[in-house]
Amino acid sequence: MHSISRRGFVGSAVTGSLLMPGILSELLAKDAADPLAPKKPHHSPKAKAVIFLFMSGGVSHVDSFDPKPKLTSNHGKTIALDHPETRGRAGYEKLFLKKPGWAFAPRGKSGIETSDLFPHLAKQFDDIALIRSMHTSHSNHYNATLGMHTGSFTVTRPSIGSWMSYGLGTPNRNLPSFLVLAPQMPYAGTQVWASDFLPGAHQGTRVVPGAEPVANLKRRVPTAQRQELELDAMKAFNEGHQIERADDPNLAARIKSFETAAGMQSEMPAALDLSKESDETLALYGLKRGQQDGFGWQCLVARRLVERGVRFVELIHTGSSGNWDSHGNMADHGRLATQVDQPMAGLIADLKRVGLFDDVLVVWTTEFGRTPFNNTADNPGREHHNWAFSSWLAGAGVKRGIAYGATDEHGIKPAEKPVHVHDFHATILHLMGLDHEKLTYRHAGRDYRLTDVAGEVVKGVLS
């Protein structure tokens, strides 16, 4: 009879068993203690969880949330700019201002002006803090997407969701602390939710809308009894392994991951099962009963996940293709908006209805905006624009019905209260009870943080 090592048994069991990507990553965790154990925040938090809505490709601020009457009245006039997307580019020697493609109007009691691009969301702006003075450090999709998620625009660093998991842990060990609902792979790929040098337990677990949202969620063995036998055998191997290596401080955390796996296998399907949601709830998100895809599905599942204690849930709309990158025709923004408009409005309304709006921070952003100009006035598209764009926050700890900051008369650069991506990150961490200057991790001889060596909390949006 051949002897079986613990490593061999674990490798065999992992290959065809229940372990999900988030659980597998825990095997690489380097924290001496349980890496996902709940931790005390730096200060009293306003939010218990974050739902991060990311629109991939670059949503035009001047066609959505940043009204510019002068851009309409000056349509067709030339403008001289040293812009990163047009500098030295053939055919772009002259730049012409280009008017918005959608009409703007005041919304609700706040009177915040937004365009008709998002008619359902427009009804929720009395509960939103809109930031019109966002700017970022790169005009390339890969770099800007990486920066919006990790604070680094050039090299891989831990994602904001990973930092949140590292700083706070999770109250529910049966689910990952950081989940990413993404139908397609985004720009920058898995780096968007990677933990990089943080312990592997903090990386995001991807959920793909469809018939099998999480790979390997269903048991691969034929019966539950067979699975129990495998788990018992694995437990015996682990206990023997731990006795022989009592001085290994990491081993207990690694063994804990196997104990967590069974709980995840039972709880994740329940979180993703919308069959018990009422017709009224499904209608809020624009969902048909039995539907397993679409942004409405992502938004409703996000609500169900934060209800169950998941710290950070990101929803990515589209991916690295077929997205908001409307170089050819801005009319494509209209098609994309219909996919997300009602679900986003429904999410806000639903969070208020179930009593979670004061506990959950909803974040909406894109990687950059789009140029208020182009090489001809009648060019139907717009180029990348990192100099200015719009983002918004809603829910826990955020002022309601305000517009913060402003761009110049044509929406080209911030003119009042500029907010860099680092400031945006610092504010999100602050609302979750984390000080961005204290949330650090020692790596390669220095202390790293999400905001690098910059960032200030945007106090003007805090309630």
N, C-alpha and C positions, 0 to 999 in steps of 0.2 A: 504493500500500500504506500503510495506516495504521500509524503508529508505536505501539508498545506500551510504556507506562511500567511500571516495577517495581510501583508501587502498584496499577495496574490489573490487572497479571498476578496479583499476590498475592491481590487481592480476588476475582478470578475463580476462582483455584485453591482458595481457602478455602471459597468458597460450596458447591462440590460435591466436596470431596475428603476425605481421611482425617483431617483435623485434628480432634482431640477438644477438648472444652471446656477441659481442663487445659492443652493445648498452645496453644489460642487465647489463654488468659490470659497466657501467657508473652510474647506480643507486646507487652504493655503493661508489662512489667517495667522498673523504673527503676534497678535495681542496675547499676553500671558493670561489675562482674564477673559471671560466670555465677551467677545468683541461687540455683540449686539445687546448686551445687558443695558437696561435703561440708565441714563446718566442725567445728573442734575444740570440744568442750563446755567449760563453765566448770570442771567437775571430773569425776572419773571416774564414768561413768554405771553404774547398776545394770541399766537396761533399754535395749534397742536399738530397741524399737518399742512402740507402745501400741495396744490394741484397746479401744475406748470403747463400751460398751453403754449406750444411752440409751433408757429406757422413757418414752415420751411420755404426758403427761396427769396424772401424780402418783400414784405407788404408795403405798398406805397402809402406813406403817411399823408401826402397831400391829396390822396383820393379817398381817405378813410376818416382820420381823426384830427387832421390839422387844417382847418379852413384858411384859405389864402385868397381873399377877394382880389388882391393886386396881381396874383398869378393869372387870374382870369382876365382882368382888364389889360394886363401887359402881355397877353398871349401873342407869340410871334416876334416879340422884340428880342434883339440879340443881347447876350450877356458874356462877359469875359471872366473865365474861371480857370484856375490851374487844378483841375479835378483828376483824381487818380484813375478814373475809368475812361477819361477822354484825352488825357495828356499824351501827346505824340501819336494819337490814333488817327489813321487815315480816314478822311471823311468827316472828322469832328473838329475841323479847324475853326468853325463857327458854331456857337451854341445858341439855341432859341428857347425862350420860356414856353412852357406847355401847360395849358389850363387843365384843371381836374376833369375827370370824365363822369363824376357823379355830383349831384347837388347837395349842399349842406343846409342844415336847419337846426335850430335850438331844440334840445330834448329835455322833456320833463320839467320839474320845478327848478332844477339847477341851471337850465338854459345852456348847457354845454352843447356846442355845435359839433355834430358829426355828420357824415355823409349818408346817403341812401344805400351805400354798399352793404351795410349791416342793419337792415330795418328792425329785426327782432332784438338785436343787442342794443339798439338805440333806445329801447324802452327801459333798459336797465341802468342807464347812466347816472341816475340819482344814487346809485349804490357803488359807483366806480370812482377810483382816483386815477385820472388820465395823466400820463406824463408825456408832454409834447416836446421835450428838449433832450431826448435820448441821443447819444452818439457813441460810436465804437471805433476801434483802432485799425480795422482792416476792411477792404471792400471786396475781398474774395470770399466766396461762399464757405469754403473749407475753414479758412482762418477765422472768419466772423462767427461761424457756428461753433467752432471750438472755443472761441473767446466767450460767447454767451453762456456756454455750459461749464467751462472750467476756469475762466479768468485768464487763460493763457492763449495767445493768438499764434504761437509758433510751434510749441512743443506740447506733448501730451501731459496733462495734469489731472488730478481727480475731479470728477464731475461735482456740481453743486449738490446733487442728490446724495453722492457718496460722502461729501463733507457733512451733510445734515445727519446721515446715518452714523458717521463716526462721532459727531458731537453729542448726539442725543440717544443713540441706541433705538430700541423699539419696544413698545409695550406688548406686542403680539409676536411671539417666536414661531408661530405657525405660518406666518407669511413673511416674505422679504420686507425689509425696511424701505427699500427703494425699488419701485416698479416703473417700467417704461412701456407705454402702450403705443406701439409703432407698427403701422401696416407695411412700411417699406424702410429700407436702410437710409438714414439721413446722410447729409454731407458730414464728413469726418467719421462716419461709420460708428463702430462700437465705442470709439473714444468719447462719444457724447455721454455715455453712462458708465464709463470705466472708472475703477477706483485707483488705477495707477499705483503709486507707492503706498497708498493706504491699505490696510489689511483687506484681503480679497472678499471678506464677508460683506463689505460695504458697496460693492459694485452693483449696478442696477440689473434687474432681471427683466428681460424683454418679453412682453405679451403681444402676440400678433393676432389681431381680430380675425375671426374665422372659425372653422370647425374644431381646430386644435390650437387654442390660444397659447398654451405653454407646452413645449415639447416634453415628452416623458412624464407627463402628469399622471397618466393612467398606469397602473402597475403592469409590468411586462410578464410577470409570472402568472400561471393559469388560475390560481386560487388565492384567496386571502390567507388560508392556512399555510400555504407554501411560503408566502411572503413573511408571515410571522416566524416561521422556522429560519428563514434567512436572516431576519433581524435578530433573533435570539442567538444564532451562531455568530453573527457579527459582533454582538454585545459581548459574548464570551471571549472572542479573539481580542477585542479592545481592552477588556478588563485585564486579561493576561499581559497584554502589551504594556498597559499602564503600570502594572506591578513591577515589571522589569525595568521600567524607565520612570521611576518615581520622581526623579530630579528634572524631568522635562516639563516646564511650566506651560507649554503650548498644547500638550496632548489632550488635556481635559476639554479645551475649547473645540478641538477637532472632533473628539468623540461626541460632543454635544450636538454637532451638526447632523449626525446620523439619527439621534433621538428626535430631532426637529423635523426630519424628512417626512415621517409618517403623518405628523400633524399638518404639514403643508399639503400633503396629498389629499387629505380630507377637507381642508378648509378652502383651498384655492378654487376647486370646482364650485363650491357654494357661493363664493364671492363673484364668480363669473356667470352664475346662473340667474338670468333675468326673468324666468318664468313666473315668479311670484310677484313681480312688480305689477301694479295696477295699470289699466288702460290709460288712466289719467296721467300717470307718471311717464309712460312710454310716449304719450302724445307731447309732453313737454319737450322731449328731446327729438321729436320727429321720427320716432322709431315705430316699425311695424312689429307686431308680436312674432317672436321667433327669429328676428333679425340678429345676426352675429357679426356684423361689420359696420363700417361707417363711423364718422366722428361722433354721432349721437350715442352709439354703443360705447365708444371710448369714454365719453363724458359721464354716462350713467355708471359704468363700471368704476370709474374714478371715485365717484361718490360712495359706492359700496365698499371700496377699498379703504378710504379714509375712515369710514364708519367702523371698520375692523382694526384700526390702529396703524395702518401703513403711514409712515412719516412723509414720504415724498413720492408723488405720482406724477410722471410726466406724460403728456399726450402730444405726440408728434403728428401734425397733419401733413399728409403726403410723405415725401422723402426727397431724395436727390434728383428726382425727375418728376415731370408733370406737376410742378409746384407753383409757387407764387412768383417765380422768376420771369416776369412778363416783359421780356425784351421785345418780343414780336408784336404783341397786341395787349394793351391794358384791359381790353374787354374780357380777357381770360380771368381777371380778378373777379368778375361777376359770377362766373361759373364756380370758382373755388369758394367764394363767399357763401353761396347757397348750401355748400356742404357743411359749413361750420357755424353759420349765423344762429340758426334756431337751437342747435345743441348747446352753444355757449350761453345763450340767454336762458335756456332751460336749466342748465347747471346752476346758475345763480339763483333762479327762482326756486329750484328744488332744494338747494342748500338752505335757503331761508325757510322753506316750508317744513323741513324736517328738523330745524333748529341747529344746523351746523354752520351757518354763515358766520357766526361770531367766533367760531373755533378753527375755521379753515381759511387759509390764505390762497386766493385764486390769482395766478400770475398769467398775464398774456403778453407775449412778445414775439418778435421775429429777429433775424440776425442783423438786418439793417433796413433802411428805407429805399426809396427809388427817386431818381433825379427829377427835380421839378422842371427839367429842361431836356432837350435832345438835339440831334444834329439838324433836324428840320422841325418846324412847328407842327407839321402834320404827321410826323412819325407816330405811328399808333402805340409804340411801346415806350418804356422808360428803362434807364440803366441802373446799376447798383449805386447806392448812395449811403456811405457810412457816416457822412457828416451830420446827419439828423434823421431821426425817425421817432415813432410813437410806441409806447408800451402802456399797459395799465395794470392796476392792482385792485382787488376787491375782497371784502370779507374781514377777517380778524385783524384788528388793530389799525385799520386803514380808514382815512377820512372818506366820506361818501359825497358824491356829487361835486367833485372839484377837478379843475384842470390845472396842473402844475407845470411851470416853465413855459417857454415860448420860443419859436423859431423866428427868423427875420420875415419880412413881408412876403418873401417868395418861398419860404420853407427850405432854404438852402443850408443854413447853419443855426445852432441855438443862439438866441439873443438874450434870453433870460433864464437863469437857474439851470445851467447845463447839467445833465446827469449822464455820467459815463457808466459803462457796464459794471465797473468795479463798485460804483456807488449803488447801483441797482442790486448787486449781490449783497453788499453790506446791509442794505435795508431789509432784504428778505431774511437774512440770517438774524438780524436784530429782532424782527417780529416773531421768530421762533425761539427767542431767548438766548441767542448766541452772539457774542462779541467777535466781530470778524478779525480783530487784532489779537484776540486771545485764542481763537480756534486755529491752532498750529499743529504741525506734525514734523518731527525731526527726520530729515532724509538727506543723505549725501553730505553731511556736515553742516547743514543749515536748517532753520525753521521755515517751513513753507506754510502758506495760507491761501485761501480761495482768492482773496483780493490782492495777492502779491504784496507790494509795498504801497498801495494806494487805497482809495475808497473812503467815502464818508456816507454815513446814514442820511438818507433824504428825510429829514425831520418834518418837512412841510407836507408830507403825505400821511403822517402818522396821526391817529386820532387821539 
